[in-house]
Amino acid sequence: MSLKSLIISSLCTATAICLGYCIYFDRKRRNDPEYKSKVHRRRAREQLEQMELHRQGNYSQQHQQQDLPPHHEYVIRSGTLPDVTDHAALERYFLNEIKLGDHLISQGHMDEGLGHLANAIVVCAQPDALIQMLQSTLPAKIFRPLMQKLQEAQLQTRASIPSSSSAFIESHQMNATAAD
């Protein structure tokens, strides 16, 4: 027997022993009378923790896990719009609101998610194109409430920012539309 075949047979034997060891202890673990009850208790505990987080409205852990912006980083309702003359700040705000709105809707928090999407539409340079895209991708039962939220957000935005800033946003939107 050559050295090469001896090494290969030794490795195969060691692999078979390790695999047998793993199968033996996995079977022993699964046949333990407490195994199923431990799994059920752990799953029930995890489910209760998730329900408690949703009930309390504590989304901060979810945002940290998925690299989302904090829930109230920019919210028009609280009057903290980014500087409307800073294009980069408006772009960050827009992207954060889109991402947060999408995430909240996917988690079942429709009202909050639609509010964030409406905030994004308000500062969008091309709101008509965005609305058309959302209309084609969202179901009607979600799109109709979004339009209502959009009207509310537009009214709140006009009331919360100075008239010169409002004129800047409108002219920014008009310039973007004219460029097309």
URMO-V804987 format. One record per backbone hydrogen bond with DSSP energy under -0.5 kcal/mol. CO is the residue of the C=O (numbers start at 1). NH is the residue of the N-H. Records with the same first field share a line. If there is no record, write none. Layout:
CO=NH / NH
This chain:
2=6
3=7
4=8
5=9
6=10
7=11
8=12
9=13
10=14
11=15
12=16
13=17
14=18
15=19
16=20
17=21
18=22
19=23
20=24
21=25
22=26
23=27
24=28
25=29
26=30
27=31
29=32
32=35 / 36
34=38
35=39
36=40
37=41
38=42
39=43
40=44
41=45
42=46
43=47
44=48
45=49
46=50
47=51
48=52
49=53
50=54
51=55
52=56
53=57 / 58
57=59
59=63
60=64
61=65
62=66
63=68
64=67
70=73
75=78 / 80
76=79
79=81
83=86
85=87
86=90
87=91
88=92
89=93
90=94
91=95
92=96
93=97
94=98
95=99
96=100
97=101
98=102
99=103
100=104
101=105
102=106
103=107
104=109
105=108
108=110
109=113
110=114
111=115
112=116
113=117
114=118
115=119
116=120
117=121
118=122
119=123
120=124
121=124
124=127
126=130
127=131
128=132
129=133
130=134
131=135
132=136
133=137
134=138
139=142 / 143
140=144
142=146
143=147
144=148
145=149
146=150
147=151
148=152
149=153
150=154
151=155
152=156
153=157
154=158
155=159
156=160
157=161
162=166
163=167
164=168
165=169
166=170
167=171
168=172
169=173
170=174
171=175
172=176
173=177
174=178
175=179
176=180
177=180
